[in-house]
Amino acid sequence: MALILSLGLKQSTVGVSLLYSLVFGYETEDVVLSPMTKSQSPSEFWGRQWNVAVHLGLKNGVFKPIRYLTNSKLMGVLAAFVVSGIIHEYVNLVIFSRTGIEFKWKYMIFFGYNACLLFAEHTFGSIEIVQNIVSKLPKPLITALVLCTALPVAHLFTGDWIVHGYFDAVMYAEPTILCRSL
């Protein structure tokens, strides 16, 4: 589901970028930069690969001011993920408002969990033995492990989207390659 969500986000931003470029004549930048195939850490996934536009907004509007006020990187990260959780809760309430969906803290838990992953990466990633182990692993394996860190809570993010047919609709909207035996 995460791959489909990533592809859907990437394709929709490519479409908007193309339209913007044609209408206004400005070149745009990619918003999603292959997080499912290139991320080498949770912080790289969230900070440099997944939805770069939202990341920059949260970094400049939440992380930096909170870090400045508290002198704590951890508090800045936590605040950015809390705000992201609130935004996602609101957006999904609006999207699914006709279905009777209620605010259930699912997105807050999802983003809180991921904030904890970034804290753990920051805390343990600088330990020499951890760096030695990571340096010996193949990059595709590291990417797979990074993606696996989200599995325990992924259902909190994608559950409502699955129940209400988002992925079914995307399957019909995205170009699909079908393979069949001869």
N, C-alpha and C positions, 0 to 999 in steps of 0.2 A: 504494500500500500504506500509505503514511503517513497518508493521509486516512482510509482504512478503520480503521487502528489508532486514530487520533484519535477518530473517531466511536464506535468500539467502547468506548474508555475513557470517553468522555463519557457514552454511554448507560448503561454499567454503573454509573458513579458516580451518575447521576441515579436509577437504580433503587434502589441502596443508600440514597441520600439520602431518597427517598420512603418506603422501608420504615422507616428510622430515624425519620423525622418522624412517621409514623403510629403506630409502637410507643411512642416515647418523648416525642413532642410537641415536639421541638426542631426549629427551622429550621436547615438546613445550607447550606453554601456550595458553589458549583460548584468542581470540582477542575480541569477543563480549560476554559480561557476562549478558545476560538476561535483557537488558535495558527496554524492554516492560513490564516486570512483576515485576521488583525489584527497579526501580528508585524511590527515595523519594524526589528528588529535581532536578531542571534543571542542577545544577552543578554536581550532582551525575550521571545523565544521560550521560552528555558529558564527564565527567572526570573519572568516574570509571566503567561505564557499556558499553558504545558505543565505538567501535573501539579503544581499549586500546593502540594498537601499534601506531596509528596516534596521539592519545592524548599524549603519551610519547614523540614522535618526536616533536610535536608542543610545548609541555611544556618545553623541554630542548633546542630546537632550536629557539623558538620565545618568549614564555612567560617569561622565566627566564632572558634572556638577556635584553629584553625591560623593565621588572620590575627593573632590576639592574640599567639600564641607567636612567630611569625616576623616580624610587622609587615609582611607582604607580602600584598597582595590576590591577586597571581598564585598564590602558594603555596596560599592558601585556595581559590581556584577550582580549581586542579589537584587538590588533595586531595578536594574535593567530587565532581569528575568521576571520580576514581579509585575512590572509595567507591561511586558510582553504578554504575560498570562492574563492580565486584566483586559488588554486589547483583544486577545483571542477569545476570551469569554464573551465580551461584548459583541464582536463580529459574528460569532456563532449564534448568539441569542437572536441577533437581527436576521441572519440567514435562515435559521430554523424556527422563527417565531410562530409561524402558522402550524407547526407540528406539536406544540405544547411543551417544547424543551424548556428546561429550567436551568438556572445558574447552579451548577453542582460542583464547582471548584476543580473540575477535571483538568482544565488547561493550567490552572494555577499549580496544581500538583505536578503536572508534566514539566512545566518550566522551572519549578522549584527543584525538582529532581535533577534537571540538567544543570542548574546553577551549582548544585552539590557536586556534580561530575567535574565541572570546571574548577571548583575549589579543590577537589581531590587531585586533579591533574596538576594544579599549581603547587599543592603541598608535597606530593610524592614524585612528580615528574622530574624534579631537580636532584633526586637521590641518585648517586652514581650507579648503583646496581640496576636501577630501573632504566637509566639511560643506556647502559651496556646491553641489557636484554632487548630494548626497543631497537637499538642500532643494528642488531643481528637479525631482526625479523624482516621478511620481505614486505615491501610497501603494500601490496594488495592485501596481505594478511592483516597489517595494521589497520587499513581502511575497513576491512570486515569487522575487526574487533571494535573499532570506533562506532560503527553502525550498530553492533550488537549491544552497546551500552544503552541504547534507547529502547531495546526490546521489552524490558520489564514494564515500561509505562507507555509504550507506543499506542496501545489500545485507548488510552485516555485521550489522545489527540485525534485518532482516526475513527474511533467508534461511532460517533454521531454521523460522520460523513459516510460511513459504510451503511448504517441503518437507513439513512435518508436518500441513498442512491447516487451520491456524487460520483463514485468510482465507476458505476455502471454507465453514467452519462459521459464520463471522460473517455471510457473505452470506445464509445461511438464517435466522439469528437476528434480523438487523436488518430493519426494515421496508424494503422495496424498492419503488421506483416504476418501473414498466415503461411504456415508451412504444412504441406501435406505430402504423404507418401505417394509415389507413382504406381 
